[in-house]
Amino acid sequence: INISCLTTDTSLKICIDDNGIGMSDQLITQKLLNAETKSKKSFSSIGIKNVNDRIKLFFGEPYGLTIESTIGVCTTVTITLPIIHADQKGDTLDEN
């Protein structure tokens, strides 16, 4: 596993790479990014979708998770978050 970060003027990208077995685009789309609960008592594969949805809800559509994978080679998950400065329009950082 390799973890790296990249910043621009407006965003932070955290990339997590592995050299595992990879997965298909269909699996990424249907099982990870668009997962649904199977019943009220059974949850399956909803964690990644939940994190992605919450990032987009809180920060907007340009942010969230992307997953790229090549079967038999690797998978890369990228988390994109905005850069928020404490001095922007009254925003403050929680010191606790």
Disulfide bonds with the S-S distance in Angstrom:
none
